[in-house]
């Protein structure tokens, strides 16, 4: 399985390495070249014994061009998530699942802004705790959360499948 990890901050780097060690072929991308260099420096020796692979990409397009799963590690705010979902939706092959960690946003709302709403899955919780809630929206195709669950299980992360609850929109009185 090929996994594109978008965002080479601490969480993205850690997740990418964990996936490579578990046997997945991983591509790590970040818009900040210094974050990619840091990941390359940190992981050059660590991935030598990995059963998977870890390589680096300078663009989102290069990272996702043959990915089975694209997971972002951008800030958990609406504008950032919408921007990355839009990029991933345009650049990844139609079969690619889009996965996003979010504790604050509605997966249903994010998925509805893509042409592949059925292939969008959310993660709620902290990946370092060993337990994650896998979020599915009412759009979700059954295979999408199942594939993400299999990936997380291979990483030693326990999962619970939950339905996303749409967040009510806050309307300001004018």
MDTraj code that builds the backbone (N, CA, C; nanometers):
import mdtraj as md
import numpy as np

residues = "UNK UNK UNK UNK UNK UNK UNK UNK UNK UNK UNK UNK UNK UNK UNK UNK UNK UNK UNK UNK UNK UNK UNK UNK UNK UNK UNK UNK UNK UNK UNK UNK UNK UNK UNK UNK UNK UNK UNK UNK UNK UNK UNK UNK UNK UNK UNK UNK UNK UNK UNK UNK UNK UNK UNK UNK UNK UNK UNK UNK UNK UNK UNK UNK UNK UNK UNK UNK UNK UNK UNK UNK UNK UNK UNK UNK UNK UNK UNK UNK UNK UNK UNK UNK UNK UNK UNK UNK UNK UNK UNK UNK UNK UNK UNK UNK UNK UNK UNK UNK UNK UNK UNK UNK UNK UNK UNK UNK UNK UNK UNK UNK UNK UNK UNK UNK UNK UNK UNK UNK UNK UNK UNK UNK UNK UNK UNK UNK UNK UNK UNK UNK UNK UNK UNK UNK UNK UNK UNK UNK UNK UNK UNK UNK UNK UNK UNK UNK UNK UNK UNK UNK UNK UNK UNK UNK UNK UNK UNK UNK UNK UNK UNK UNK UNK UNK UNK UNK UNK UNK UNK UNK UNK UNK".split()
xyz = np.array([
    [0.0853, -0.1173, 0.0000],
    [0.0000, 0.0000, 0.0000],
    [0.0901, 0.1239, 0.0000],
    [0.0524, 0.2233, -0.0781],
    [0.1287, 0.3477, -0.0883],
    [0.0544, 0.4587, -0.0158],
    [0.1266, 0.5247, 0.0735],
    [0.0669, 0.6285, 0.1572],
    [0.1405, 0.7593, 0.1349],
    [0.0647, 0.8647, 0.1044],
    [0.1201, 0.9996, 0.0949],
    [0.0875, 1.0719, 0.2244],
    [0.1907, 1.1234, 0.2906],
    [0.1735, 1.2000, 0.4140],
    [0.2050, 1.3445, 0.3800],
    [0.1046, 1.4310, 0.3967],
    [0.1183, 1.5710, 0.3623],
    [0.1352, 1.6505, 0.4913],
    [0.2530, 1.7055, 0.5086],
    [0.2857, 1.7803, 0.6298],
    [0.3967, 1.7105, 0.7055],
    [0.5145, 1.7720, 0.7067],
    [0.6315, 1.7095, 0.7697],
    [0.6660, 1.7735, 0.9035],
    [0.5635, 1.8223, 0.9725],
    [0.5848, 1.8660, 1.1099],
    [0.6066, 1.7424, 1.1965],
    [0.6094, 1.7599, 1.3246],
    [0.6363, 1.6488, 1.4156],
    [0.5383, 1.5324, 1.3952],
    [0.4096, 1.5614, 1.3905],
    [0.3100, 1.4544, 1.3761],
    [0.3224, 1.3843, 1.2417],
    [0.3391, 1.4601, 1.1346],
    [0.3514, 1.4007, 1.0018],
    [0.4769, 1.3160, 0.9882],
    [0.5894, 1.3670, 1.0384],
    [0.7153, 1.2907, 1.0328],
    [0.7039, 1.1605, 1.1112],
    [0.6483, 1.1696, 1.2307],
    [0.6339, 1.0511, 1.3149],
    [0.5439, 0.9475, 1.2493],
    [0.4319, 0.9926, 1.1930],
    [0.3396, 0.9008, 1.1282],
    [0.4035, 0.8372, 1.0053],
    [0.4736, 0.9157, 0.9258],
    [0.5393, 0.8635, 0.8053],
    [0.6406, 0.7550, 0.8413],
    [0.7215, 0.7794, 0.9423],
    [0.8207, 0.6803, 0.9841],
    [0.7520, 0.5535, 1.0346],
    [0.6486, 0.5702, 1.1137],
    [0.5762, 0.4551, 1.1680],
    [0.5191, 0.3687, 1.0546],
    [0.4676, 0.4347, 0.9503],
    [0.4130, 0.3615, 0.8351],
    [0.5231, 0.2866, 0.7606],
    [0.6383, 0.3517, 0.7405],
    [0.7496, 0.2873, 0.6687],
    [0.8008, 0.1662, 0.7462],
    [0.8143, 0.1802, 0.8767],
    [0.8621, 0.0690, 0.9594],
    [0.7629, -0.0474, 0.9554],
    [0.6322, -0.0162, 0.9425],
    [0.5293, -0.1200, 0.9378],
    [0.5184, -0.1872, 0.8003],
    [0.5977, -0.1394, 0.7030],
    [0.5992, -0.2055, 0.5727],
    [0.5301, -0.1323, 0.4597],
    [0.4822, -0.0122, 0.4849],
    [0.4160, 0.0651, 0.3796],
    [0.5185, 0.1467, 0.3007],
    [0.4866, 0.1747, 0.1758],
    [0.5669, 0.2655, 0.0950],
    [0.5097, 0.4052, 0.1153],
    [0.5919, 0.4964, 0.1688],
    [0.5455, 0.6266, 0.2127],
    [0.6187, 0.7375, 0.1381],
    [0.5429, 0.8405, 0.1031],
    [0.6001, 0.9629, 0.0477],
    [0.5601, 1.0748, 0.1420],
    [0.6581, 1.1507, 0.1899],
    [0.6351, 1.2621, 0.2817],
    [0.6548, 1.3928, 0.2074],
    [0.5600, 1.4853, 0.2208],
    [0.5669, 1.6148, 0.1524],
    [0.5371, 1.7257, 0.2504],
    [0.6006, 1.8408, 0.2263],
    [0.5706, 1.9612, 0.3023],
    [0.6053, 2.0813, 0.2163],
    [0.5288, 2.1890, 0.2313],
    [0.5571, 2.3104, 0.1540],
    [0.6824, 2.3813, 0.2036],
    [0.7253, 2.3478, 0.3234],
    [0.8444, 2.4102, 0.3816],
    [0.9652, 2.3182, 0.3608],
    [1.0574, 2.3553, 0.2713],
    [1.1729, 2.2689, 0.2430],
    [1.2546, 2.2327, 0.3671],
    [1.2637, 2.3248, 0.4642],
    [1.3430, 2.2951, 0.5840],
    [1.2830, 2.1806, 0.6659],
    [1.1487, 2.1653, 0.6632],
    [1.0868, 2.0534, 0.7345],
    [1.1195, 1.9208, 0.6658],
    [1.1220, 1.9215, 0.5331],
    [1.1585, 1.7987, 0.4614],
    [1.3048, 1.7634, 0.4851],
    [1.3926, 1.8638, 0.4828],
    [1.5349, 1.8369, 0.5098],
    [1.5529, 1.7794, 0.6498],
    [1.4791, 1.8348, 0.7450],
    [1.4887, 1.7839, 0.8825],
    [1.4457, 1.6374, 0.8886],
    [1.3357, 1.6059, 0.8194],
    [1.2893, 1.4667, 0.8162],
    [1.3930, 1.3766, 0.7497],
    [1.4521, 1.4212, 0.6413],
    [1.5541, 1.3414, 0.5734],
    [1.6723, 1.3166, 0.6656],
    [1.7166, 1.4201, 0.7359],
    [1.8287, 1.4058, 0.8280],
    [1.7948, 1.3117, 0.9438],
    [1.6758, 1.3277, 1.0020],
    [1.6359, 1.2467, 1.1165],
    [1.6176, 1.0993, 1.0808],
    [1.5648, 1.0727, 0.9611],
    [1.5201, 0.9384, 0.9285],
    [1.6112, 0.8615, 0.8345],
    [1.7213, 0.9201, 0.7930],
    [1.8114, 0.8510, 0.7001],
    [1.8559, 0.7159, 0.7560],
    [1.8955, 0.7127, 0.8805],
    [1.9425, 0.5883, 0.9409],
    [1.8278, 0.5013, 0.9913],
    [1.7197, 0.5649, 1.0382],
    [1.6092, 0.4903, 1.0978],
    [1.5344, 0.4040, 0.9965],
    [1.5287, 0.4478, 0.8706],
    [1.4528, 0.3725, 0.7713],
    [1.5367, 0.2640, 0.7040],
    [1.6632, 0.2561, 0.7360],
    [1.7496, 0.1561, 0.6721],
    [1.6993, 0.0141, 0.6966],
    [1.6465, -0.0153, 0.8125],
    [1.5982, -0.1491, 0.8431],
    [1.4482, -0.1657, 0.8261],
    [1.3808, -0.0632, 0.7756],
    [1.2353, -0.0690, 0.7609],
    [1.1959, -0.1633, 0.6482],
    [1.0841, -0.2302, 0.6653],
    [1.0369, -0.3200, 0.5602],
    [0.9639, -0.2443, 0.4497],
    [0.9251, -0.1205, 0.4770],
    [0.8653, -0.0342, 0.3756],
    [0.9684, 0.0650, 0.3275],
    [0.9213, 0.1716, 0.2665],
    [1.0139, 0.2745, 0.2197],
    [0.9613, 0.4119, 0.2572],
    [1.0521, 0.5065, 0.2681],
    [1.0166, 0.6451, 0.2958],
    [1.0956, 0.7320, 0.2009],
    [1.0226, 0.8042, 0.1157],
    [1.0881, 0.8995, 0.0278],
    [1.0212, 1.0347, 0.0453],
    [1.0799, 1.1354, -0.0145],
    [1.0366, 1.2724, 0.0082],
    [0.9962, 1.3355, -0.1238],
    [0.8950, 1.4210, -0.1198],
    [0.8458, 1.4887, -0.2391],
    [0.8395, 1.6386, -0.2128],
    [0.8705, 1.7153, -0.3144],
    [0.8699, 1.8609, -0.3021],
    [0.7324, 1.9216, -0.3287],
    [0.6417, 1.8443, -0.3907],
    [0.5085, 1.8960, -0.4202],
    [0.4015, 1.7943, -0.3820],
    [0.2813, 1.8437, -0.3580],
    [0.1688, 1.7556, -0.3284],
    [0.1441, 1.6633, -0.4468],
    [0.1523, 1.7169, -0.5668],
    [0.1289, 1.6357, -0.6863],
    [0.2247, 1.5173, -0.6938],
    [0.3528, 1.5408, -0.6668],
    [0.4503, 1.4317, -0.6671],
    [0.4217, 1.3303, -0.5562],
    [0.3741, 1.3782, -0.4436],
    [0.3484, 1.2891, -0.3301],
    [0.2302, 1.1962, -0.3547],
    [0.1270, 1.2451, -0.4207],
    [0.0025, 1.1675, -0.4304],
    [-0.0205, 1.0994, -0.5650],
    [0.0712, 1.1149, -0.6601],
    [0.0424, 1.0686, -0.7960],
    [0.0097, 0.9194, -0.8060],
    [0.0550, 0.8368, -0.7137],
    [0.0181, 0.6942, -0.7162],
    [-0.0202, 0.6429, -0.5771],
    [-0.0689, 0.7327, -0.4922],
    [-0.1028, 0.6962, -0.3539],
    [-0.2368, 0.6230, -0.3455],
    [-0.2407, 0.5254, -0.2564],
    [-0.3662, 0.4590, -0.2227],
    [-0.4400, 0.5381, -0.1147],
    [-0.3619, 0.5967, -0.0236],
    [-0.4159, 0.6793, 0.0845],
    [-0.3330, 0.8073, 0.0920],
    [-0.4019, 0.9210, 0.1029],
    [-0.3351, 1.0488, 0.1280],
    [-0.3874, 1.1005, 0.2610],
    [-0.2965, 1.1218, 0.3544],
    [-0.3347, 1.1708, 0.4869],
    [-0.2622, 1.3027, 0.5117],
    [-0.3395, 1.4016, 0.5563],
    [-0.2793, 1.5330, 0.5797],
    [-0.2526, 1.5552, 0.7280],
    [-0.1512, 1.6350, 0.7518],
    [-0.1197, 1.6799, 0.8877],
    [-0.1062, 1.8314, 0.8866],
    [-0.2092, 1.8976, 0.8324],
    [-0.2142, 2.0441, 0.8325],
    [-0.2939, 2.0871, 0.9553],
    [-0.2868, 2.2157, 0.9925],
    [-0.3612, 2.2609, 1.1114],
    [-0.5101, 2.2269, 1.1028],
    [-0.5673, 2.1948, 1.2171],
    [-0.7077, 2.1536, 1.2262],
    [-0.7979, 2.2770, 1.2280],
    [-0.7956, 2.3489, 1.1175],
    [-0.8812, 2.4661, 1.0998],
    [-0.9436, 2.4585, 0.9621],
    [-1.0614, 2.5115, 0.9488],
    [-1.1417, 2.4937, 0.8287],
    [-1.0689, 2.5346, 0.7006],
    [-1.0073, 2.6509, 0.6983],
    [-0.9431, 2.6985, 0.5761],
    [-0.8295, 2.6065, 0.5319],
    [-0.7480, 2.5628, 0.6256],
    [-0.6361, 2.4738, 0.5928],
    [-0.6863, 2.3395, 0.5416],
    [-0.7860, 2.2831, 0.6088],
    [-0.8386, 2.1528, 0.5679],
    [-0.9079, 2.1614, 0.4314],
    [-0.9844, 2.2665, 0.4077],
    [-1.0497, 2.2809, 0.2769],
    [-0.9470, 2.2968, 0.1658],
    [-0.8423, 2.3730, 0.1923],
    [-0.7384, 2.3918, 0.0910],
    [-0.6681, 2.2603, 0.0582],
    [-0.6308, 2.1838, 0.1591],
    [-0.5587, 2.0590, 0.1324],
    [-0.6520, 1.9550, 0.0698],
    [-0.7771, 1.9478, 0.1139],
    [-0.8713, 1.8538, 0.0523],
    [-0.8923, 1.8875, -0.0949],
    [-0.8999, 2.0157, -0.1269],
    [-0.9168, 2.0576, -0.2656],
    [-0.7958, 2.0166, -0.3499],
    [-0.6754, 2.0402, -0.2976],
    [-0.5534, 2.0000, -0.3688],
    [-0.5469, 1.8488, -0.3881],
    [-0.5695, 1.7759, -0.2816],
    [-0.5632, 1.6298, -0.2897],
    [-0.6680, 1.5752, -0.3858],
    [-0.7870, 1.6309, -0.3805],
    [-0.8953, 1.5857, -0.4673],
    [-0.8598, 1.6043, -0.6147],
    [-0.7947, 1.7165, -0.6465],
    [-0.7568, 1.7441, -0.7852],
    [-0.6374, 1.6624, -0.8318],
    [-0.5422, 1.6368, -0.7447],
    [-0.4136, 1.5813, -0.7865],
    [-0.3996, 1.4306, -0.7688],
    [-0.4739, 1.3722, -0.6767],
    [-0.4600, 1.2287, -0.6519],
    [-0.5460, 1.1494, -0.7508],
    [-0.5043, 1.0264, -0.7795],
    [-0.5878, 0.9414, -0.8652],
    [-0.7260, 0.9212, -0.8022],
    [-0.8273, 0.8938, -0.8840],
    [-0.9639, 0.8774, -0.8319],
    [-0.9773, 0.7695, -0.7246],
    [-0.8907, 0.6680, -0.7240],
    [-0.9003, 0.5589, -0.6264],
    [-0.8472, 0.5976, -0.4891],
    [-0.7702, 0.7073, -0.4804],
    [-0.7031, 0.7459, -0.3562],
    [-0.8031, 0.7867, -0.2482],
    [-0.7859, 0.7291, -0.1286],
    [-0.8656, 0.7681, -0.0128],
    [-0.8039, 0.8931, 0.0485],
    [-0.8873, 0.9871, 0.0904],
    [-0.8404, 1.1069, 0.1594],
    [-0.8708, 1.0902, 0.3074],
    [-0.7684, 1.1055, 0.3893],
    [-0.7814, 1.0853, 0.5335],
    [-0.7301, 1.2092, 0.6048],
    [-0.8032, 1.2534, 0.7058],
    [-0.7622, 1.3728, 0.7780],
    [-0.7861, 1.3585, 0.9281],
    [-0.6839, 1.3845, 1.0074],
    [-0.7060, 1.3918, 1.1519],
    [-0.7787, 1.5225, 1.1847],
    [-0.8872, 1.5142, 1.2590],
    [-0.9584, 1.6352, 1.3011],
    [-1.0326, 1.6092, 1.4309],
    [-1.0180, 1.7003, 1.5217],
    [-1.0931, 1.6943, 1.6465],
    [-1.1980, 1.8044, 1.6519],
    [-1.1937, 1.8965, 1.5540],
    [-1.2798, 2.0131, 1.5608],
    [-1.3768, 2.0278, 1.4445],
    [-1.3500, 1.9605, 1.3323],
    [-1.4280, 1.9847, 1.2116],
    [-1.5146, 1.8660, 1.1739],
    [-1.6162, 1.8920, 1.0948],
    [-1.7051, 1.7880, 1.0461],
    [-1.6460, 1.7245, 0.9208],
    [-1.6249, 1.5944, 0.9256],
    [-1.5797, 1.5214, 0.8086],
    [-1.6827, 1.5328, 0.6964],
    [-1.8086, 1.5278, 0.7311],
    [-1.9156, 1.5371, 0.6319],
    [-1.9043, 1.6673, 0.5541],
    [-1.8806, 1.7773, 0.6230],
    [-1.8660, 1.9065, 0.5554],
    [-1.7434, 1.9077, 0.4651],
    [-1.6308, 1.8549, 0.5135],
    [-1.5090, 1.8513, 0.4321],
    [-1.5284, 1.7624, 0.3096],
    [-1.5853, 1.6445, 0.3298],
    [-1.6056, 1.5506, 0.2193],
    [-1.6989, 1.6082, 0.1133],
    [-1.7974, 1.6828, 0.1554],
    [-1.8947, 1.7373, 0.0602],
    [-1.8329, 1.8379, -0.0358],
    [-1.7136, 1.8844, -0.0054],
    [-1.6439, 1.9808, -0.0916],
    [-1.5522, 1.9121, -0.1924],
    [-1.5609, 1.7802, -0.2036],
    [-1.4758, 1.7052, -0.2959],
    [-1.5611, 1.6313, -0.3977],
    [-1.4940, 1.5792, -0.4998],
    [-1.5599, 1.4932, -0.5976],
    [-1.5538, 1.3464, -0.5552],
    [-1.4966, 1.3199, -0.4393],
    [-1.4831, 1.1823, -0.3893],
    [-1.5291, 1.1725, -0.2444],
    [-1.6448, 1.2276, -0.2171],
    [-1.6960, 1.2305, -0.0797],
    [-1.7008, 1.0916, -0.0173],
    [-1.7254, 0.9897, -0.0970],
    [-1.7313, 0.8530, -0.0452],
    [-1.5976, 0.7958, -0.0059],
    [-1.4897, 0.8604, -0.0470],
    [-1.3544, 0.8120, -0.0184],
    [-1.2832, 0.8988, 0.0865],
    [-1.3603, 0.9770, 0.1604],
    [-1.3031, 1.0625, 0.2653],
    [-1.3294, 1.0017, 0.4028],
    [-1.2246, 0.9993, 0.4851],
    [-1.2319, 0.9404, 0.6190],
    [-1.1627, 1.0345, 0.7161],
    [-1.2160, 1.0459, 0.8343],
    [-1.1543, 1.1288, 0.9370],
    [-1.0989, 1.0446, 1.0503],
    [-1.0087, 1.1044, 1.1250],
    [-0.9521, 1.0405, 1.2442],
    [-0.9701, 1.1367, 1.3605],
    [-1.0239, 1.0876, 1.4697],
    [-1.0411, 1.1708, 1.5883],
    [-0.9623, 1.1094, 1.7020],
    [-0.8852, 1.1936, 1.7678],
    [-0.8026, 1.1473, 1.8784],
    [-0.6575, 1.1774, 1.8498],
    [-0.5708, 1.1244, 1.9309],
    [-0.4272, 1.1466, 1.9187],
    [-0.3626, 1.0164, 1.8712],
    [-0.2967, 1.0209, 1.7561],
    [-0.2373, 0.8999, 1.6991],
    [-0.1335, 0.8355, 1.7905],
    [-0.0781, 0.9113, 1.8826],
    [0.0246, 0.8555, 1.9706],
    [-0.0347, 0.7768, 2.0887],
    [-0.1653, 0.7850, 2.1103],
    [-0.2260, 0.7186, 2.2265],
    [-0.2495, 0.5702, 2.2055],
    [-0.2483, 0.5249, 2.0815],
    [-0.2746, 0.3846, 2.0557],
    [-0.4206, 0.3534, 2.0325],
    [-0.5083, 0.4555, 2.0334],
    [-0.6499, 0.4359, 2.0016],
    [-0.7031, 0.5579, 1.9274],
    [-0.7737, 0.5318, 1.8182],
    [-0.8265, 0.6388, 1.7322],
    [-0.9707, 0.6060, 1.6944],
    [-1.0530, 0.7082, 1.6852],
    [-1.1858, 0.6914, 1.6282],
    [-1.1761, 0.7180, 1.4782],
    [-1.2227, 0.6242, 1.3982],
    [-1.2273, 0.6408, 1.2531],
    [-1.3655, 0.6947, 1.2196],
    [-1.3684, 0.8145, 1.1613],
    [-1.4945, 0.8822, 1.1315],
    [-1.5405, 0.8512, 0.9894],
    [-1.6667, 0.8174, 0.9768],
    [-1.7254, 0.8029, 0.8442],
    [-1.8441, 0.8990, 0.8358],
    [-1.8638, 0.9537, 0.7171],
    [-1.9784, 1.0417, 0.6955],
    [-2.0893, 0.9603, 0.6309],
    [-2.2034, 1.0217, 0.6117],
    [-2.3111, 0.9489, 0.5441],
    [-2.2782, 0.9270, 0.3966],
    [-2.1731, 0.9933, 0.3446],
    [-2.1269, 0.9716, 0.2075],
    [-2.0367, 0.8481, 0.1963],
    [-1.9751, 0.8078, 0.3046],
    [-1.8663, 0.7100, 0.3014],
    [-1.9037, 0.5780, 0.2349],
    [-1.8187, 0.5362, 0.1417],
    [-1.8279, 0.4025, 0.0855],
    [-1.7746, 0.3071, 0.1925],
    [-1.8334, 0.1890, 0.2086],
    [-1.7912, 0.0991, 0.3168],
    [-1.6425, 0.0648, 0.3153],
    [-1.5811, 0.0559, 0.1981],
    [-1.4407, 0.0165, 0.1902],
    [-1.3461, 0.1248, 0.2425],
    [-1.3870, 0.2511, 0.2370],
    [-1.2963, 0.3593, 0.2774],
    [-1.2573, 0.3513, 0.4253],
    [-1.3521, 0.3538, 0.5186],
    [-1.3107, 0.3413, 0.6596],
    [-1.2479, 0.2050, 0.6903],
    [-1.2892, 0.1010, 0.6181],
    [-1.2303, -0.0316, 0.6405],
    [-1.0826, -0.0321, 0.6029],
    [-1.0462, 0.0327, 0.4925],
    [-0.9060, 0.0382, 0.4506],
    [-0.8219, 0.1191, 0.5492],
    [-0.8763, 0.2282, 0.5980],
    [-0.8032, 0.3109, 0.6962],
    [-0.7864, 0.2319, 0.8261],
    [-0.8900, 0.1594, 0.8663],
    [-0.8812, 0.0770, 0.9867],
    [-0.7725, -0.0290, 0.9725],
    [-0.7648, -0.0938, 0.8553],
    [-0.6594, -0.1951, 0.8333],
    [-0.5203, -0.1319, 0.8425],
    [-0.5043, -0.0129, 0.7849],
    [-0.3749, 0.0551, 0.7904],
    [-0.3373, 0.0851, 0.9362],
    [-0.4306, 0.1407, 1.0118],
    [-0.4024, 0.1756, 1.1511],
    [-0.3758, 0.0518, 1.2359],
    [-0.4473, -0.0558, 1.2103],
    [-0.4242, -0.1809, 1.2818],
    [-0.2833, -0.2318, 1.2560],
    [-0.2362, -0.2198, 1.1321],
    [-0.0987, -0.2608, 1.0989],
    [0.0040, -0.1768, 1.1730],
    [-0.0352, -0.0552, 1.2128],
    [0.0538, 0.0327, 1.2898],
    [0.0424, 0.0078, 1.4402],
    [-0.0436, -0.0842, 1.4799],
    [-0.0631, -0.1128, 1.6219],
    [-0.1568, -0.0159, 1.6898],
    [-0.2415, 0.0498, 1.6128],
    [-0.3354, 0.1476, 1.6677],
    [-0.4746, 0.0861, 1.6679],
    [-0.5364, 0.0803, 1.7850],
    [-0.6734, 0.0294, 1.7965],
    [-0.7697, 0.1354, 1.7442],
    [-0.8789, 0.0902, 1.6846],
    [-0.9745, 0.1838, 1.6260],
    [-1.1162, 0.1527, 1.6700],
    [-1.1971, 0.2551, 1.6657],
    [-1.3411, 0.2439, 1.6821],
    [-1.4027, 0.3199, 1.5661],
    [-1.4945, 0.2574, 1.4947],
    [-1.5620, 0.3222, 1.3830],
    [-1.6813, 0.4000, 1.4360],
    [-1.6867, 0.5288, 1.4048],
    [-1.7974, 0.6134, 1.4506],
    [-1.8506, 0.6953, 1.3342],
    [-1.9766, 0.7311, 1.3450],
    [-2.0387, 0.8177, 1.2455],
    [-2.0075, 0.9624, 1.2799],
    [-1.9725, 1.0371, 1.1769],
    [-1.9479, 1.1795, 1.1946],
    [-2.0799, 1.2496, 1.2239],
    [-2.0743, 1.3465, 1.3103],
    [-2.1913, 1.4270, 1.3407],
    [-2.1649, 1.5655, 1.2842],
    [-2.2524, 1.6101, 1.1964],
    [-2.2337, 1.7418, 1.1367],
    [-2.2418, 1.8482, 1.2460],
    [-2.1505, 1.9428, 1.2371],
    [-2.1480, 2.0528, 1.3324],
    [-2.2458, 2.1604, 1.2858],
    [-2.3298, 2.2111, 1.3741],
    [-2.4206, 2.3173, 1.3316],
    [-2.3416, 2.4428, 1.2966],
    [-2.3822, 2.5072, 1.1900],
    [-2.3159, 2.6304, 1.1480],
    [-2.3573, 2.7420, 1.2425],
    [-2.2612, 2.8205, 1.2865],
    [-2.2902, 2.9350, 1.3719],
    [-2.3244, 3.0539, 1.2835],
    [-2.4384, 3.1142, 1.3058],
    [-2.4821, 3.2274, 1.2254],
    [-2.4809, 3.3510, 1.3136],
    [-2.4127, 3.4526, 1.2663],
    [-2.4076, 3.5786, 1.3407],
    [-2.5302, 3.6620, 1.3064],
    [-2.5835, 3.7267, 1.4054],
    [-2.6931, 3.8215, 1.3802],
    [-2.6322, 3.9502, 1.3281],
    [-2.6859, 3.9959, 1.2185],
    [-2.6324, 4.1200, 1.1594],
    [-2.7115, 4.2387, 1.2029],
])
top = md.Topology()
chain = top.add_chain()
for i, resn in enumerate(residues, 1):
    res = top.add_residue(resn, chain, resSeq=i)
    for name in ("N", "CA", "C"):
        top.add_atom(name, md.element.get_by_symbol(name[0]), res)
traj = md.Trajectory(xyz[None], top)
